[in-house]
Amino acid sequence: MLQYWDDSAKYVDGKWGYFFETLVPELQQRISTILNTGAPEQLVFAPNTHELLYRIMSCFDATKQLKIVSTDSEFHSFQRQASRLQESDNVEVVTVETKPFATFARRFNEAIAEHNPDLVFFSHVFFNSGYMVNDLTGIVNSVTNDETIIVIDGYHGFMAKPTDLSEVAHRAFYLAGSYKYAQAGEGACFAHVPIGCNLRPAYTGWFAEFGALDKPRPGTVQYSQDGMRFAGATMDFTALYRLRAVLQLFEKHSLTVDVINRHVVDIQNHFLAELAKYNHPQLNQDNLTVNDETERGHFLTFELDSAETTEALANALKSHGILTDYRGNRLRFGFSLYHTKDTIDLSAIATL
């Protein structure tokens, strides 16, 4: 944050060129390497993923019918926006239930084939269960209409679960950010834009033409020829400086996503083994939404009797210093690098 201040004071109005010549390319390369896209120039940044989502959706003609295939487990950023759009007569949202998880991919692919949507939107890791879609490539490849836009919400996967986008980088958008797992806080979000994408978002900003501002322009609005065509406008770059610092720190300590994931899975399994000792009627493995560690994100979710039970249990745990969060009747325990086995003390559960 201090470096951002110093650079802003040093370069003043020239800082924008400096950011896009130094900071942005470094972050693009680091993120591209983490996701194995092979196309760092296709990364574009924004303060939040909702801004990027709506920029993608602005590529559609608002006067025509719009059909969307998605799931019943998308985060509010998409779910609320899609619900609001569906209030219009020309927008239809087809919602596929994620449960049962064992058949989700097949049912989702079938819905895509049946409805031939304009937009396909789904999460890599679902926020309300922790279930992870392992076959991203299979779902993307099931979309046979080249005009269909595909968006993967990678927020609970980025810097948490090893992710290889090499086989879908030419076809799908991928949205994520630095809040939570990348540990850089709010305000540093990004989209991978499909290689060769020539869409023209109506919701656009001057960054989308950055690098050509001093060149003569014809009558139509011009866009960058890479991922920057989905850029917005003036933003606070402090968050991007934080993200760069975190990724540099991770590299210094050889903290790859694979290393982080192995540590978290190990802590999760230790937590479940400790939990089993208490035979709690609600917090037990039978109520765990995802038992298979290869299909689970970095939080454990328990599906309880009711939203009231879940809230009461979360508050009781909080009174003992155990912090959780909940979505309806689902209680979530999150795990990260800073957890170690000796900090997992569940003795309070015996009193609940």
C-alpha positions as CSV (number, residue, x, y, z in Angstrom):
1,M,0.0,0.0,0.0
2,L,2.9,2.3,0.7
3,Q,4.5,1.4,-2.6
4,Y,1.2,2.4,-4.4
5,W,1.3,5.7,-2.6
6,D,4.9,6.3,-3.5
7,D,4.4,5.4,-7.1
8,S,1.3,7.6,-7.4
9,A,3.3,10.6,-5.9
10,K,6.2,10.0,-8.1
11,Y,4.4,9.6,-11.5
12,V,1.3,11.7,-10.8
13,D,-0.9,11.6,-14.0
14,G,1.8,9.4,-15.7
15,K,1.0,6.6,-13.2
16,W,-1.6,5.0,-15.5
17,G,1.0,4.3,-18.1
18,Y,3.4,3.0,-15.4
19,F,0.7,0.7,-13.9
20,F,-0.1,-0.8,-17.3
21,E,3.6,-1.2,-18.2
22,T,4.7,-2.8,-15.0
23,L,2.1,-3.9,-12.4
24,V,-0.6,-5.2,-14.8
25,P,1.7,-7.4,-17.0
26,E,3.3,-8.9,-13.9
27,L,0.0,-9.8,-12.4
28,Q,-1.3,-11.1,-15.7
29,Q,1.7,-13.4,-16.0
30,R,1.4,-14.7,-12.4
31,I,-2.3,-15.4,-12.6
32,S,-2.0,-17.0,-16.1
33,T,0.7,-19.3,-14.7
34,I,-1.4,-20.3,-11.7
35,L,-4.4,-21.1,-14.0
36,N,-2.3,-22.4,-16.9
37,T,-4.1,-20.3,-19.5
38,G,-1.1,-19.7,-21.7
39,A,-2.5,-16.3,-22.4
40,P,-1.6,-13.7,-19.8
41,E,-2.7,-10.9,-22.1
42,Q,-6.3,-12.1,-21.8
43,L,-6.5,-11.2,-18.1
44,V,-8.4,-8.0,-17.2
45,F,-8.9,-6.4,-13.8
46,A,-11.8,-4.7,-12.0
47,P,-12.7,-3.9,-8.4
48,N,-15.3,-6.7,-8.2
49,T,-16.5,-9.7,-10.3
50,H,-20.0,-8.3,-10.6
51,E,-18.7,-5.4,-12.7
52,L,-17.0,-7.9,-15.0
53,L,-20.1,-10.1,-15.1
54,Y,-22.3,-7.3,-16.1
55,R,-19.8,-6.2,-18.7
56,I,-20.0,-9.7,-20.3
57,M,-23.8,-9.6,-20.2
58,S,-23.8,-6.2,-21.9
59,C,-22.6,-7.9,-25.0
60,F,-26.1,-9.3,-25.6
61,D,-28.6,-7.3,-27.5
62,A,-31.1,-6.0,-24.9
63,T,-33.9,-6.0,-27.4
64,K,-33.7,-9.7,-28.2
65,Q,-34.6,-12.8,-26.2
66,L,-31.9,-14.0,-23.8
67,K,-31.8,-17.5,-22.4
68,I,-29.5,-18.4,-19.5
69,V,-28.7,-21.9,-18.1
70,S,-27.2,-21.8,-14.6
71,T,-27.6,-23.5,-11.2
72,D,-29.5,-23.1,-7.9
73,S,-26.2,-22.6,-6.1
74,E,-24.7,-19.4,-7.5
75,F,-23.5,-16.6,-5.3
76,H,-25.7,-13.5,-4.9
77,S,-23.5,-11.5,-7.3
78,F,-25.0,-13.6,-10.2
79,Q,-28.2,-14.9,-8.7
80,R,-29.6,-11.5,-7.8
81,Q,-28.6,-10.0,-11.1
82,A,-30.1,-12.9,-13.1
83,S,-33.3,-12.7,-11.0
84,R,-33.6,-9.0,-11.7
85,L,-33.1,-9.5,-15.4
86,Q,-35.7,-12.3,-15.4
87,E,-38.3,-9.7,-14.5
88,S,-38.1,-8.7,-18.1
89,D,-40.2,-10.6,-20.6
90,N,-37.3,-11.3,-22.9
91,V,-35.0,-13.0,-20.3
92,E,-35.4,-16.6,-19.2
93,V,-33.2,-18.3,-16.6
94,V,-33.1,-22.1,-16.6
95,T,-32.0,-23.3,-13.2
96,V,-30.4,-26.7,-12.7
97,E,-30.3,-28.1,-9.1
98,T,-26.8,-29.0,-8.0
99,K,-27.9,-31.9,-5.8
100,P,-27.5,-34.7,-6.2
101,F,-23.9,-33.9,-6.9
102,A,-23.1,-37.3,-8.4
103,T,-25.3,-36.5,-11.4
104,F,-24.9,-32.7,-11.6
105,A,-22.5,-32.6,-14.5
106,R,-24.7,-34.9,-16.6
107,R,-27.9,-33.0,-15.8
108,F,-26.3,-29.6,-16.4
109,N,-25.0,-30.8,-19.8
110,E,-28.4,-32.1,-20.7
111,A,-30.0,-28.7,-19.8
112,I,-27.5,-27.0,-22.1
113,A,-28.2,-29.4,-24.9
114,E,-32.0,-29.0,-24.5
115,H,-32.2,-25.2,-24.2
116,N,-29.3,-24.1,-26.4
117,P,-28.8,-21.0,-24.2
118,D,-27.1,-17.7,-25.0
119,L,-25.3,-17.8,-21.7
120,V,-24.0,-20.6,-19.5
121,F,-22.9,-19.7,-16.0
122,F,-21.7,-22.0,-13.2
123,S,-19.3,-22.1,-10.3
124,H,-16.1,-24.1,-10.1
125,V,-16.8,-24.5,-6.3
126,F,-20.3,-23.8,-5.1
127,F,-20.4,-21.3,-2.2
128,N,-23.3,-22.9,-0.3
129,S,-22.0,-26.5,-0.2
130,G,-18.3,-26.6,-1.1
131,Y,-19.0,-29.1,-3.9
132,M,-16.3,-28.7,-6.7
133,V,-16.9,-29.4,-10.3
134,N,-14.0,-31.5,-11.4
135,D,-14.7,-31.7,-15.1
136,L,-14.8,-28.1,-16.2
137,T,-13.6,-29.1,-19.6
138,G,-16.4,-31.6,-20.1
139,I,-19.1,-29.0,-19.3
140,V,-17.4,-26.4,-21.5
141,N,-17.1,-28.9,-24.4
142,S,-20.7,-29.8,-24.1
143,V,-21.7,-26.4,-25.4
144,T,-21.8,-27.0,-29.1
145,N,-23.2,-23.5,-30.1
146,D,-20.2,-21.3,-30.8
147,E,-22.3,-18.2,-30.1
148,T,-23.0,-19.3,-26.5
149,I,-21.0,-17.3,-23.9
150,I,-19.7,-19.5,-21.1
151,V,-18.7,-18.1,-17.7
152,I,-17.1,-20.0,-14.9
153,D,-17.2,-18.4,-11.4
154,G,-13.9,-19.4,-10.0
155,Y,-14.0,-17.3,-6.8
156,H,-13.9,-20.3,-4.4
157,G,-11.4,-22.1,-6.5
158,F,-8.7,-19.5,-7.3
159,M,-5.7,-20.0,-5.1
160,A,-7.5,-22.8,-3.2
161,K,-7.9,-25.7,-5.6
162,P,-5.3,-26.5,-8.4
163,T,-7.0,-25.3,-11.6
164,D,-5.9,-25.9,-15.2
165,L,-7.8,-23.9,-17.8
166,S,-5.5,-24.8,-20.7
167,E,-8.2,-26.8,-22.5
168,V,-10.9,-24.2,-22.1
169,A,-9.0,-20.9,-22.3
170,H,-10.1,-20.4,-25.9
171,R,-13.7,-20.8,-25.0
172,A,-14.7,-19.7,-21.5
173,F,-14.6,-16.7,-19.3
174,Y,-13.3,-17.3,-15.8
175,L,-14.0,-14.8,-13.0
176,A,-12.2,-14.7,-9.6
177,G,-10.5,-12.3,-7.2
178,S,-8.1,-11.9,-4.3
179,Y,-10.6,-11.8,-1.4
180,K,-10.4,-15.0,0.8
181,Y,-7.9,-17.5,-0.7
182,A,-5.5,-15.2,-2.5
183,Q,-5.3,-13.2,0.8
184,A,-5.0,-9.8,-0.7
185,G,-8.3,-8.4,0.4
186,E,-11.1,-6.8,-1.6
187,G,-10.9,-4.8,-4.8
188,A,-8.6,-7.0,-6.9
189,C,-10.8,-9.1,-9.2
190,F,-10.1,-10.3,-12.7
191,A,-11.5,-12.2,-15.7
192,H,-9.8,-14.4,-18.1
193,V,-11.3,-13.5,-21.5
194,P,-11.4,-16.3,-24.1
195,I,-8.5,-16.2,-26.5
196,G,-9.6,-14.5,-29.8
197,C,-12.7,-13.0,-28.3
198,N,-14.1,-10.1,-30.3
199,L,-17.2,-9.3,-28.3
200,R,-18.0,-5.6,-27.9
201,P,-19.4,-4.9,-24.4
202,A,-21.8,-2.0,-24.3
203,Y,-20.9,-1.4,-20.7
204,T,-17.4,-0.2,-21.4
205,G,-14.8,2.3,-20.0
206,W,-11.7,4.1,-21.2
207,F,-9.3,1.4,-20.0
208,A,-10.8,-0.8,-22.7
209,E,-9.1,1.4,-25.3
210,F,-5.9,2.0,-23.2
211,G,-2.8,2.2,-25.3
212,A,-4.6,3.8,-28.3
213,L,-6.0,6.9,-26.7
214,D,-3.7,9.1,-28.6
215,K,-4.5,7.6,-32.0
216,P,-7.2,8.8,-34.4
217,R,-10.4,6.8,-34.0
218,P,-13.1,6.0,-36.7
219,G,-16.8,6.4,-36.0
220,T,-17.3,3.1,-34.2
221,V,-16.0,2.6,-30.7
222,Q,-12.7,0.8,-30.7
223,Y,-11.6,-2.0,-28.3
224,S,-8.3,-3.5,-27.3
225,Q,-7.5,-6.7,-29.1
226,D,-6.9,-8.7,-25.9
227,G,-8.6,-9.2,-22.6
228,M,-8.5,-5.4,-22.0
229,R,-11.5,-5.0,-24.2
230,F,-13.5,-5.9,-21.1
231,A,-11.7,-3.3,-18.9
232,G,-13.7,-0.6,-17.2
233,A,-12.4,2.8,-16.0
234,T,-10.5,4.6,-13.3
235,M,-10.0,2.5,-10.2
236,D,-7.9,2.4,-7.0
237,F,-4.9,0.2,-7.8
238,T,-4.0,-0.4,-4.1
239,A,-5.6,-3.8,-4.2
240,L,-3.6,-4.9,-7.2
241,Y,-0.4,-3.8,-5.4
242,R,-1.5,-5.9,-2.4
243,L,-2.2,-8.9,-4.7
244,R,1.2,-8.6,-6.3
245,A,2.9,-8.5,-2.9
246,V,1.0,-11.6,-1.7
247,L,1.8,-13.6,-4.8
248,Q,5.5,-12.6,-4.6
249,L,5.5,-13.7,-0.9
250,F,3.9,-17.0,-1.8
251,E,6.6,-17.6,-4.5
252,K,9.3,-16.7,-2.0
253,H,8.1,-19.4,0.3
254,S,7.2,-21.9,-2.4
255,L,3.6,-21.8,-1.5
256,T,2.0,-23.1,-4.6
257,V,-1.7,-23.8,-4.9
258,D,-1.0,-27.5,-4.7
259,V,1.0,-27.1,-1.5
260,I,-1.8,-24.9,0.1
261,N,-4.5,-27.4,-1.0
262,R,-2.7,-30.4,0.5
263,H,-2.3,-28.5,3.8
264,V,-6.0,-27.5,4.0
265,V,-7.3,-31.0,3.1
266,D,-5.0,-32.4,5.8
267,I,-6.5,-29.9,8.4
268,Q,-10.0,-30.7,7.2
269,N,-9.5,-34.4,7.7
270,H,-8.1,-33.9,11.2
271,F,-11.1,-31.7,12.0
272,L,-13.5,-34.4,10.9
273,A,-11.6,-37.0,12.9
274,E,-11.8,-34.8,16.0
275,L,-15.5,-34.0,15.4
276,A,-16.4,-37.7,15.2
277,K,-15.3,-38.1,18.9
278,Y,-18.3,-36.1,20.1
279,N,-21.2,-37.8,18.2
280,H,-23.0,-34.5,17.9
281,P,-26.6,-34.9,16.6
282,Q,-26.2,-32.2,14.0
283,L,-22.4,-31.7,13.4
284,N,-21.5,-35.1,12.1
285,Q,-20.2,-36.7,8.9
286,D,-23.7,-37.8,7.9
287,N,-24.7,-34.2,7.5
288,L,-21.6,-33.2,5.6
289,T,-22.6,-32.0,2.1
290,V,-19.5,-33.3,0.4
291,N,-17.6,-36.3,1.9
292,D,-15.1,-36.8,-1.0
293,E,-12.1,-34.5,-0.4
294,T,-11.4,-34.6,-4.2
295,E,-14.8,-32.9,-4.8
296,R,-14.6,-30.4,-2.0
297,G,-13.4,-26.8,-1.7
298,H,-11.7,-25.3,1.4
299,F,-14.7,-25.3,3.7
300,L,-16.8,-28.0,5.2
301,T,-20.5,-27.5,5.0
302,F,-23.0,-29.2,7.2
303,E,-26.7,-29.4,6.2
304,L,-28.8,-29.1,9.3
305,D,-32.5,-29.5,10.2
306,S,-33.5,-25.8,9.6
307,A,-32.2,-22.3,9.2
308,E,-33.2,-21.6,12.8
309,T,-31.2,-24.6,14.1
310,T,-28.2,-23.5,12.0
311,E,-28.3,-19.9,13.2
312,A,-28.6,-21.0,16.9
313,L,-25.7,-23.5,16.5
314,A,-23.5,-20.8,14.8
315,N,-24.2,-18.4,17.7
316,A,-23.4,-21.1,20.3
317,L,-20.1,-21.9,18.6
318,K,-19.3,-18.2,18.4
319,S,-19.7,-17.9,22.1
320,H,-17.0,-20.5,22.5
321,G,-14.6,-18.7,20.1
322,I,-15.4,-21.0,17.1
323,L,-16.3,-18.7,14.1
324,T,-18.4,-20.1,11.3
325,D,-20.9,-18.7,8.8
326,Y,-24.2,-20.1,7.5
327,R,-26.4,-19.9,4.4
328,G,-30.0,-21.0,5.2
329,N,-29.7,-24.4,6.9
330,R,-26.1,-24.9,5.9
331,L,-23.3,-24.2,8.4
332,R,-19.8,-23.6,7.0
333,F,-16.4,-24.1,8.6
334,G,-13.5,-22.5,6.7
335,F,-9.8,-23.6,6.7
336,S,-6.7,-21.9,5.5
337,L,-2.9,-21.7,5.8
338,Y,-3.0,-20.3,9.3
339,H,-4.7,-23.3,10.7
340,T,-2.7,-26.1,12.3
341,K,-3.7,-29.4,13.9
342,D,-2.9,-28.2,17.4
343,T,-5.4,-25.3,17.0
344,I,-8.3,-27.6,16.3
345,D,-10.0,-27.7,19.7
346,L,-13.6,-28.9,19.5
347,S,-14.1,-29.6,23.2
348,A,-16.9,-27.0,23.3
349,I,-19.0,-29.2,21.1
350,A,-19.6,-31.5,24.0
351,T,-21.5,-28.8,25.7
352,L,-23.8,-27.9,22.8
